[in-house]
Amino acid sequence: PSLRFLNRIEDRFEGGIDYMTSGRNTIGVLFRDTIGDFPVLLRAADGSSTDNSYNQKEALAKVNWVVSAKSRLYGTGGWVERTNASFTARNFSGFNARMVYNWQPTDKIGLSVSGWRETAAMQALTANFSLNTGGSVAPYWEITRKVKLQGDFSYQQAKFDSFSIFTDSFLPIGTQNTLRNATVKLIYTPYPGLQFMASAYHNDLQTNNRLGGFNANGVNINLQYTYGKQ
C-alpha cells in the first residue's frame, strides 16, 4: 500500500508497414504510442494533485537486411517524444536507436554486436527513466556437437540527470551510472532436451549516488531438462 504509486496501467498501440525485397530483406517504418496511467502520487493542500502518467510517441525506421551470406543487420531508429502529466522536467524529445549485427564466419563460430541509445525506465517500475547508451559483444564457439562456449560482454551508461525528480528519491539511483558486464558460459548438451551450463561473471556499477556502486563476481551451475524435446 505505501508504494501503490508504482502501480500502473500501460496501453500500447503499434503499427507499421514493411517493404520486402526479392532477397527477403525488409525495410519499413514503425509507429508506436504508449499511454502510461499511474495513480495519483501527491496531493497538495489546495486539493490539486500530481501524478506520474505519461504519453510516449515513437516514429521509427527499421531494417532487417542480409549483408552477406554470413552476416545480417537488424535495427530500429527514429524520433521519440515523451510527455508527462506532471513534472515537465522529465519530458523528452530526441533520437533513439538500436542496431544488431550478426556474423557467422564458419558453421561453428559466430558473433553478435549490438549498440543502442534508448530511453528506458528503471526495471519498468517507475515513470522515472534514463537515457541509456551502450554496446555489447556476444561471441560463441561450438567446440563440438555437444559442447558450446559463449561470451557476453556489455558496457552501458545510464543517465538520469535530465529525467529524475524528487518523487522517486527513495530509489538508490545515481544520476550518472556506468554498468559493465562480462560473462562466459560453457554449455554441454549430452542429448536433446538435457542441458548442463556452467558460467562465470563479473558485474560492476560506478555511480555518483552517495551510497556508491558495487563490484560482483560469481559462478553459476545450471541443469535443465525439457521433456519431449527432439
C-alpha positions as CSV (number, residue, x, y, z in Angstrom):
1,P,0.0,0.0,0.0
2,S,2.8,2.5,0.8
3,L,4.2,2.0,-2.7
4,R,0.9,1.9,-4.6
5,F,2.0,4.8,-6.8
6,L,4.3,2.3,-8.5
7,N,1.2,0.5,-9.8
8,R,0.3,1.4,-13.4
9,I,-1.7,0.5,-16.5
10,E,0.1,0.8,-19.7
11,D,-1.7,0.8,-23.1
12,R,0.5,0.3,-26.2
13,F,-0.7,0.8,-29.8
14,E,1.7,-0.2,-32.5
15,G,1.5,-0.4,-36.3
16,G,3.8,-0.2,-39.3
17,I,4.5,-1.2,-42.9
18,D,7.4,-3.1,-44.4
19,Y,8.7,-3.4,-48.0
20,M,10.2,-6.9,-48.7
21,T,12.8,-7.3,-51.4
22,S,13.2,-10.3,-53.7
23,G,16.0,-11.5,-51.3
24,R,13.6,-11.5,-48.3
25,N,15.2,-8.4,-46.8
26,T,12.8,-5.8,-45.3
27,I,12.8,-2.1,-44.7
28,G,9.9,-0.2,-43.2
29,V,8.5,2.2,-40.6
30,L,7.0,1.6,-37.2
31,F,4.7,3.8,-35.2
32,R,4.1,3.3,-31.5
33,D,2.0,5.1,-28.9
34,T,2.3,4.2,-25.2
35,I,0.0,5.6,-22.6
36,G,1.1,5.1,-19.1
37,D,-1.6,5.6,-16.5
38,F,-0.1,6.0,-12.9
39,P,-2.3,6.7,-9.9
40,V,-2.2,10.0,-8.0
41,L,1.2,10.5,-6.5
42,L,1.0,13.6,-4.4
43,R,-1.9,15.8,-3.2
44,A,-1.3,19.5,-2.4
45,A,-3.0,21.5,0.4
46,D,-5.3,23.2,-2.1
47,G,-6.7,19.8,-3.3
48,S,-4.8,19.7,-6.5
49,S,-2.9,16.5,-7.4
50,T,0.0,15.4,-9.5
51,D,0.7,12.0,-11.0
52,N,3.3,10.1,-12.9
53,S,1.1,9.4,-16.0
54,Y,2.8,9.9,-19.4
55,N,2.4,9.5,-23.1
56,Q,5.2,8.4,-25.4
57,K,5.1,8.5,-29.2
58,E,7.6,6.9,-31.4
59,A,8.2,7.1,-35.2
60,L,10.9,4.6,-36.1
61,A,12.6,3.3,-39.3
62,K,13.5,-0.4,-39.2
63,V,15.7,-2.7,-41.3
64,N,16.3,-6.4,-41.5
65,W,19.0,-7.0,-44.1
66,V,21.2,-9.8,-45.2
67,V,24.5,-8.1,-45.7
68,S,26.3,-11.2,-47.0
69,A,25.9,-15.0,-46.9
70,K,27.4,-14.9,-43.4
71,S,26.1,-11.7,-41.9
72,R,22.8,-9.9,-41.1
73,L,21.9,-6.5,-39.9
74,Y,18.8,-5.6,-37.9
75,G,17.9,-2.3,-36.4
76,T,15.4,0.4,-35.5
77,G,15.9,4.1,-35.1
78,G,13.9,7.3,-35.1
79,W,12.2,10.0,-33.1
80,V,10.8,9.5,-29.6
81,E,8.7,12.1,-27.8
82,R,7.6,11.6,-24.2
83,T,5.4,14.0,-22.3
84,N,4.4,13.8,-18.6
85,A,1.1,14.8,-16.9
86,S,3.2,16.4,-14.2
87,F,6.9,17.2,-13.8
88,T,7.6,18.5,-17.2
89,A,11.3,18.4,-16.4
90,R,11.0,14.7,-17.3
91,N,9.7,15.4,-20.8
92,F,12.0,14.0,-23.6
93,S,12.2,14.5,-27.3
94,G,15.1,13.0,-29.2
95,F,16.6,10.2,-31.2
96,N,16.5,6.5,-30.1
97,A,18.1,3.6,-31.9
98,R,19.2,0.0,-31.5
99,M,21.3,-1.9,-34.1
100,V,22.3,-5.6,-34.1
101,Y,24.9,-7.1,-36.4
102,N,25.2,-10.9,-36.6
103,W,28.2,-12.5,-38.2
104,Q,28.9,-16.2,-38.6
105,P,32.2,-16.8,-40.5
106,T,32.0,-20.6,-40.1
107,D,29.5,-23.2,-39.0
108,K,30.9,-23.3,-35.5
109,I,31.9,-19.6,-34.8
110,G,29.6,-16.7,-34.6
111,L,29.5,-13.1,-33.2
112,S,26.7,-10.7,-32.4
113,V,27.5,-7.0,-31.9
114,S,24.8,-4.5,-30.6
115,G,24.7,-0.8,-30.0
116,W,21.9,1.4,-28.6
117,R,20.8,4.8,-27.5
118,E,17.4,4.4,-25.8
119,T,15.3,5.9,-23.1
120,A,14.1,3.3,-20.6
121,A,12.6,3.1,-17.1
122,M,14.5,1.6,-14.2
123,Q,13.3,-2.0,-14.3
124,A,10.0,-0.7,-15.7
125,L,8.9,0.0,-12.1
126,T,8.6,3.8,-12.2
127,A,7.8,6.7,-14.6
128,N,11.3,7.9,-13.9
129,F,13.6,6.9,-16.8
130,S,17.1,7.3,-18.0
131,L,18.9,7.8,-21.3
132,N,20.9,4.6,-21.9
133,T,23.9,4.5,-24.3
134,G,25.9,1.3,-24.7
135,G,27.1,-1.7,-26.6
136,S,27.6,-5.4,-26.3
137,V,29.5,-8.2,-27.9
138,A,28.4,-11.8,-27.7
139,P,30.7,-14.4,-29.4
140,Y,30.2,-18.2,-29.4
141,W,32.1,-21.2,-30.4
142,E,30.6,-24.7,-31.0
143,I,33.6,-26.7,-29.8
144,T,31.8,-30.0,-30.6
145,R,28.3,-31.0,-31.5
146,K,27.5,-31.2,-27.8
147,V,29.8,-28.5,-26.3
148,K,29.4,-24.8,-26.8
149,L,31.3,-21.8,-25.4
150,Q,29.5,-18.4,-25.2
151,G,30.5,-14.9,-24.1
152,D,28.5,-11.8,-23.2
153,F,30.4,-8.5,-22.7
154,S,28.5,-5.2,-22.4
155,Y,29.0,-1.6,-21.4
156,Q,26.3,0.9,-20.7
157,Q,25.9,4.5,-19.4
158,A,22.6,5.3,-17.8
159,K,22.0,9.0,-17.2
160,F,19.1,10.1,-15.0
161,D,20.3,13.7,-14.8
162,S,17.6,15.1,-17.1
163,F,14.7,12.9,-16.2
164,S,14.8,12.1,-12.4
165,I,12.7,14.0,-9.9
166,F,12.4,14.2,-6.1
167,T,9.3,12.0,-6.0
168,D,11.4,8.9,-6.7
169,S,14.2,9.8,-4.4
170,F,13.7,6.8,-2.2
171,L,15.2,4.7,-5.0
172,P,19.0,4.4,-4.7
173,I,19.6,5.6,-8.3
174,G,22.5,7.9,-9.2
175,T,22.1,10.4,-12.0
176,Q,25.3,9.2,-13.7
177,N,25.8,5.4,-13.8
178,T,28.2,3.1,-15.7
179,L,27.4,-0.6,-15.8
180,R,29.8,-3.2,-17.1
181,N,29.2,-6.9,-17.5
182,A,31.4,-9.9,-18.6
183,T,30.0,-13.4,-18.7
184,V,31.5,-16.6,-20.0
185,K,29.3,-19.8,-20.4
186,L,30.2,-23.4,-21.1
187,I,27.2,-25.4,-22.3
188,Y,27.1,-29.2,-22.6
189,T,24.1,-30.9,-24.2
190,P,24.6,-34.7,-23.9
191,Y,21.3,-35.3,-25.8
192,P,18.3,-33.3,-26.9
193,G,16.4,-31.8,-24.0
194,L,19.1,-32.1,-21.4
195,Q,21.5,-29.2,-20.9
196,F,24.2,-28.5,-18.4
197,M,25.7,-25.0,-18.1
198,A,28.5,-23.5,-16.0
199,S,29.1,-19.8,-16.1
200,A,31.4,-17.2,-14.5
201,Y,30.5,-13.5,-14.4
202,H,31.8,-10.1,-13.4
203,N,29.4,-7.1,-12.9
204,D,30.2,-3.6,-11.7
205,L,28.4,-0.3,-11.3
206,Q,30.1,3.0,-11.0
207,T,27.7,5.8,-9.9
208,N,27.6,9.2,-8.4
209,N,25.0,8.1,-5.8
210,R,26.2,8.7,-2.3
211,L,25.5,5.0,-1.5
212,G,28.1,4.0,-4.0
213,G,28.1,1.3,-6.6
214,F,29.1,-2.4,-6.5
215,N,31.5,-4.9,-7.8
216,A,30.3,-8.5,-8.1
217,N,32.0,-11.8,-9.2
218,G,30.4,-15.2,-9.2
219,V,29.8,-18.5,-10.8
220,N,26.5,-20.4,-11.7
221,I,25.8,-24.0,-12.4
222,N,22.5,-24.9,-14.1
223,L,20.9,-28.2,-15.1
224,Q,17.9,-28.0,-17.4
225,Y,15.7,-30.8,-18.9
226,T,13.0,-30.1,-21.4
227,Y,10.6,-33.0,-21.6
228,G,9.7,-34.1,-25.1
229,K,12.3,-32.0,-27.0
230,Q,13.6,-33.8,-30.1
